[in-house]
Amino acid sequence: MRTAPGQHGDILDTVLPESLTSPLDRLSPREIQVLKLVVEGRTSKEIARLLGVLPTTVDTYRSRIMAKLDVGDVPALVRLAIRYRLTDL
């Protein structure tokens, strides 16, 4: 049973404004994994070896991450990861 607007209802009926959500929520679990490794300073070759993929695949993930987060370089990725507590750097 739903309640009228303004009354107490199911918490799922409440939607947070996008400004209160993390931009990291736009990333897939694999993209988060790659982002963490990028933030640690690992190269595409190192990340590829750890994940069992090709370095070009890592580069594709990195490009998609940067596009989804609307950042232009790796230092901006690091700042964003720190801001949203993805890393303790």
C-alpha positions in Angstrom: 0.0 0.0 0.0 1.4 3.4 -1.0 0.9 6.5 0.9 0.1 10.0 -0.4 3.0 12.3 -1.1 4.2 14.0 2.1 3.2 11.1 4.3 5.5 8.5 5.7 6.0 5.7 3.1 8.4 3.2 1.9 12.0 4.4 1.9 12.3 3.2 -1.7 9.7 5.8 -2.7 12.2 8.5 -1.7 14.7 9.3 -4.5 17.9 11.2 -3.6 18.8 14.1 -5.9 21.6 13.1 -8.2 23.8 15.7 -6.5 23.7 13.6 -3.3 24.7 10.3 -5.0 28.3 9.3 -5.9 29.4 9.6 -9.5 31.1 6.2 -8.9 27.6 4.6 -8.8 27.7 5.0 -12.7 30.6 2.5 -12.9 30.3 -1.3 -13.2 32.1 -3.5 -10.6 34.9 -4.2 -13.1 35.3 -0.5 -13.8 35.6 0.2 -10.1 38.2 -2.5 -9.9 40.2 -1.0 -12.7 39.8 2.5 -11.3 41.2 1.4 -7.9 44.3 -0.1 -9.7 44.7 3.1 -11.8 44.6 5.2 -8.6 47.2 3.0 -7.0 49.5 4.0 -9.9 49.6 0.8 -11.8 50.2 0.7 -15.5 47.8 -0.8 -18.1 50.2 -3.7 -18.5 50.3 -4.4 -14.7 46.5 -4.1 -14.5 46.1 -6.4 -17.5 48.3 -9.0 -15.9 46.4 -8.8 -12.6 43.0 -9.1 -14.3 43.9 -11.6 -17.0 43.0 -9.2 -19.9 44.9 -7.4 -22.6 46.4 -4.0 -21.9 44.2 -2.6 -24.7 41.2 -3.8 -22.7 42.4 -1.9 -19.7 42.9 1.2 -21.8 39.3 0.8 -23.0 38.1 0.5 -19.4 40.1 3.6 -18.5 38.6 5.6 -21.4 35.0 4.5 -20.4 35.6 5.4 -16.8 36.9 8.8 -17.7 33.9 9.4 -20.0 31.4 8.3 -17.4 32.9 10.4 -14.7 33.5 13.3 -17.1 37.2 13.7 -16.2 40.0 14.4 -18.6 43.1 12.9 -17.0 44.4 10.4 -14.4 45.1 13.1 -11.7 41.5 14.1 -11.9 40.5 10.4 -11.5 42.7 10.2 -8.4 41.1 13.4 -6.9 37.6 12.0 -7.6 38.5 8.6 -6.0 39.8 10.4 -2.9 36.8 12.7 -2.7 34.4 9.7 -2.8 36.6 7.6 -0.5 37.4 4.9 -3.0 41.0 5.1 -1.8 42.8 6.3 1.3 45.6 8.1 -0.5 
